[in-house]
């Protein structure tokens, strides 16, 4: 899997109410594979087996409006500033997660997205 590209869509996260049954659903329905980070998160393995393309997060409520889209950043603090200066609102973080740091924001229309960095 190629390295993530700065400010490109990199990851899609689904909020779940029941991690084990949701994981089993995607395994059976689509043949997805997962990397578990304990009982609180399952990363969706990329089709080529290298890296991840998304995750199942029981800490986030499911939304009929869609999953959380995550962008990658080489400079998370710089991206926080850019989002705020452009009129976005940081609504969570920055905070640490297994593998790095991230924050979430809403754009001027109210769409919620996240941005993560490796460190």
Phi and psi restraints in degrees (value plus and minus 20) as a CYANA .aco file:
   2 UNK   PHI     -86.5   -46.5
   2 UNK   PSI     137.0   177.0
   3 UNK   PHI     -82.1   -42.1
   3 UNK   PSI     126.7   166.7
   4 UNK   PHI     -80.9   -40.9
   4 UNK   PSI     131.1   171.1
   5 UNK   PHI    -122.2   -82.2
   5 UNK   PSI     113.6   153.6
   6 UNK   PHI     -72.5   -32.5
   6 UNK   PSI     105.0   145.0
   7 UNK   PHI      45.9    85.9
   7 UNK   PSI      -1.2    38.8
   8 UNK   PHI    -119.8   -79.8
   8 UNK   PSI     133.2   173.2
   9 UNK   PHI     -81.6   -41.6
   9 UNK   PSI     108.8   148.8
  10 UNK   PHI    -148.9  -108.9
  10 UNK   PSI     -40.6    -0.6
  11 UNK   PHI    -178.3  -138.3
  11 UNK   PSI     123.3   163.3
  12 UNK   PHI    -144.8  -104.8
  12 UNK   PSI     106.9   146.9
  13 UNK   PHI    -136.1   -96.1
  13 UNK   PSI     108.9   148.9
  14 UNK   PHI    -122.8   -82.8
  14 UNK   PSI     107.1   147.1
  15 UNK   PHI     -93.5   -53.5
  15 UNK   PSI     120.4   160.4
  16 UNK   PHI    -155.2  -115.2
  16 UNK   PSI     131.3   171.3
  17 UNK   PHI    -115.1   -75.1
  17 UNK   PSI     -43.4    -3.4
  18 UNK   PHI    -162.1  -122.1
  18 UNK   PSI      77.4   117.4
  19 UNK   PHI     -78.7   -38.7
  19 UNK   PSI     -70.3   -30.3
  20 UNK   PHI     -80.1   -40.1
  20 UNK   PSI     -65.0   -25.0
  21 UNK   PHI     -92.6   -52.6
  21 UNK   PSI     -53.8   -13.8
  22 UNK   PHI     -89.0   -49.0
  22 UNK   PSI     -61.7   -21.7
  23 UNK   PHI     -80.2   -40.2
  23 UNK   PSI     -67.6   -27.6
  24 UNK   PHI     -79.0   -39.0
  24 UNK   PSI     -60.8   -20.8
  25 UNK   PHI     -76.0   -36.0
  25 UNK   PSI     -71.6   -31.6
  26 UNK   PHI     -88.9   -48.9
  26 UNK   PSI     -51.8   -11.8
  27 UNK   PHI     -84.1   -44.1
  27 UNK   PSI     -66.4   -26.4
  28 UNK   PHI     -96.0   -56.0
  28 UNK   PSI     -61.6   -21.6
  29 UNK   PHI     -95.5   -55.5
  29 UNK   PSI     -56.9   -16.9
  30 UNK   PHI    -146.9  -106.9
  30 UNK   PSI     -23.1    16.9
  31 UNK   PHI      53.9    93.9
  31 UNK   PSI      -0.4    39.6
  32 UNK   PHI     -85.8   -45.8
  32 UNK   PSI     129.7   169.7
  33 UNK   PHI    -134.6   -94.6
  33 UNK   PSI     136.1   176.1
  34 UNK   PHI    -152.8  -112.8
  34 UNK   PSI     136.6   176.6
  35 UNK   PHI    -139.4   -99.4
  35 UNK   PSI      97.8   137.8
  36 UNK   PHI    -107.0   -67.0
  36 UNK   PSI     119.6   159.6
  37 UNK   PHI    -133.6   -93.6
  37 UNK   PSI      41.4    81.4
  38 UNK   PHI      56.4    96.4
  38 UNK   PSI    -182.9  -142.9
  39 UNK   PHI    -100.3   -60.3
  39 UNK   PSI     -20.5    19.5
  40 UNK   PHI    -127.1   -87.1
  40 UNK   PSI     -18.2    21.8
  41 UNK   PHI    -189.6  -149.6
  41 UNK   PSI     121.2   161.2
  42 UNK   PHI    -149.6  -109.6
  42 UNK   PSI     101.1   141.1
  43 UNK   PHI    -102.9   -62.9
  43 UNK   PSI     119.9   159.9
  44 UNK   PHI    -105.8   -65.8
  44 UNK   PSI      96.5   136.5
  45 UNK   PHI     -87.6   -47.6
  45 UNK   PSI     117.3   157.3
  46 UNK   PHI     -80.9   -40.9
  46 UNK   PSI     131.6   171.6
  47 UNK   PHI     -75.3   -35.3
  47 UNK   PSI     -51.0   -11.0
  48 UNK   PHI    -104.0   -64.0
  48 UNK   PSI     -18.9    21.1
  49 UNK   PHI      63.8   103.8
  49 UNK   PSI     -24.1    15.9
  50 UNK   PHI    -125.5   -85.5
  50 UNK   PSI      96.8   136.8
  51 UNK   PHI      57.2    97.2
  51 UNK   PSI    -185.8  -145.8
  52 UNK   PHI    -152.5  -112.5
  52 UNK   PSI     132.5   172.5
  53 UNK   PHI    -134.4   -94.4
  53 UNK   PSI     -28.2    11.8
  54 UNK   PHI    -197.9  -157.9
  54 UNK   PSI    -191.4  -151.4
  55 UNK   PHI    -179.1  -139.1
  55 UNK   PSI     143.1   183.1
  56 UNK   PHI    -129.7   -89.7
  56 UNK   PSI     101.2   141.2
  57 UNK   PHI    -142.0  -102.0
  57 UNK   PSI      85.4   125.4
  58 UNK   PHI     -92.1   -52.1
  58 UNK   PSI     -28.2    11.8
  59 UNK   PHI    -103.3   -63.3
  59 UNK   PSI     -23.2    16.8
  60 UNK   PHI    -141.9  -101.9
  60 UNK   PSI     114.4   154.4
  61 UNK   PHI     -89.2   -49.2
  61 UNK   PSI     119.6   159.6
  62 UNK   PHI     -80.9   -40.9
  62 UNK   PSI     133.5   173.5
  63 UNK   PHI    -156.6  -116.6
  63 UNK   PSI     108.5   148.5
  64 UNK   PHI     -86.7   -46.7
  64 UNK   PSI     -37.5     2.5
  65 UNK   PHI     -96.6   -56.6
  65 UNK   PSI     -33.7     6.3
  66 UNK   PHI     106.8   146.8
  66 UNK   PSI     154.8   194.8
  67 UNK   PHI     -98.8   -58.8
  67 UNK   PSI     150.3   190.3
  68 UNK   PHI    -104.4   -64.4
  68 UNK   PSI     100.3   140.3
  69 UNK   PHI    -110.0   -70.0
  69 UNK   PSI     112.3   152.3
  70 UNK   PHI    -135.9   -95.9
  70 UNK   PSI     114.6   154.6
  71 UNK   PHI    -120.7   -80.7
  71 UNK   PSI     136.3   176.3
  72 UNK   PHI    -119.8   -79.8
  72 UNK   PSI     125.0   165.0
  73 UNK   PHI    -153.7  -113.7
  73 UNK   PSI     117.7   157.7
  74 UNK   PHI    -102.4   -62.4
  74 UNK   PSI     -34.5     5.5
  75 UNK   PHI    -163.8  -123.8
  75 UNK   PSI      65.4   105.4
  76 UNK   PHI     -79.2   -39.2
  76 UNK   PSI     -65.1   -25.1
  77 UNK   PHI     -84.3   -44.3
  77 UNK   PSI     -57.2   -17.2
  78 UNK   PHI     -85.0   -45.0
  78 UNK   PSI     -57.2   -17.2
  79 UNK   PHI     -89.9   -49.9
  79 UNK   PSI     -57.4   -17.4
  80 UNK   PHI     -76.2   -36.2
  80 UNK   PSI     -68.7   -28.7
  81 UNK   PHI     -81.3   -41.3
  81 UNK   PSI     -63.1   -23.1
  82 UNK   PHI     -83.5   -43.5
  82 UNK   PSI     -60.7   -20.7
  83 UNK   PHI     -82.3   -42.3
  83 UNK   PSI     -67.9   -27.9
  84 UNK   PHI     -84.2   -44.2
  84 UNK   PSI     -63.8   -23.8
  85 UNK   PHI     -85.0   -45.0
  85 UNK   PSI     -47.9    -7.9
  86 UNK   PHI    -105.5   -65.5
  86 UNK   PSI     -23.5    16.5
  87 UNK   PHI      84.2   124.2
  87 UNK   PSI     -13.4    26.6
  88 UNK   PHI    -102.8   -62.8
  88 UNK   PSI     144.6   184.6
  89 UNK   PHI    -140.8  -100.8
  89 UNK   PSI     101.1   141.1
  90 UNK   PHI     -92.5   -52.5
  90 UNK   PSI     104.0   144.0
  91 UNK   PHI    -132.8   -92.8
  91 UNK   PSI     -29.5    10.5
  92 UNK   PHI    -177.6  -137.6
  92 UNK   PSI     112.0   152.0
  93 UNK   PHI      64.2   104.2
  93 UNK   PSI    -185.2  -145.2
  94 UNK   PHI     -85.6   -45.6
  94 UNK   PSI     126.1   166.1
  95 UNK   PHI    -162.8  -122.8
  95 UNK   PSI     140.3   180.3
  96 UNK   PHI    -106.4   -66.4
  96 UNK   PSI     128.7   168.7
  97 UNK   PHI    -162.3  -122.3
  97 UNK   PSI     146.8   186.8
  98 UNK   PHI     -77.7   -37.7
  98 UNK   PSI      93.2   133.2
  99 UNK   PHI      85.9   125.9
  99 UNK   PSI     -22.9    17.1
 100 UNK   PHI     142.3   182.3
 100 UNK   PSI    -168.2  -128.2
 101 UNK   PHI    -152.9  -112.9
 101 UNK   PSI     137.2   177.2
 102 UNK   PHI    -176.6  -136.6
 102 UNK   PSI     146.8   186.8
 103 UNK   PHI    -164.1  -124.1
 103 UNK   PSI     144.8   184.8
 104 UNK   PHI    -145.8  -105.8
 104 UNK   PSI     128.8   168.8
 105 UNK   PHI    -164.4  -124.4
 105 UNK   PSI     143.1   183.1
 106 UNK   PHI    -133.7   -93.7
 106 UNK   PSI     123.3   163.3
 107 UNK   PHI    -105.2   -65.2
 107 UNK   PSI     155.8   195.8
 108 UNK   PHI     -79.9   -39.9
 108 UNK   PSI     -39.5     0.5
 109 UNK   PHI    -111.5   -71.5
 109 UNK   PSI     -25.2    14.8
 110 UNK   PHI      77.6   117.6
 110 UNK   PSI     -17.6    22.4
 111 UNK   PHI     -88.7   -48.7
 111 UNK   PSI     114.8   154.8
 112 UNK   PHI    -121.8   -81.8
 112 UNK   PSI     106.3   146.3
 113 UNK   PHI    -151.9  -111.9
 113 UNK   PSI     146.3   186.3
 114 UNK   PHI    -144.8  -104.8
 114 UNK   PSI     139.4   179.4
 115 UNK   PHI    -153.8  -113.8
 115 UNK   PSI     114.7   154.7
 116 UNK   PHI    -148.6  -108.6
 116 UNK   PSI     138.8   178.8
 117 UNK   PHI    -154.9  -114.9
 117 UNK   PSI     134.9   174.9
 118 UNK   PHI     -85.2   -45.2
 118 UNK   PSI     -47.3    -7.3
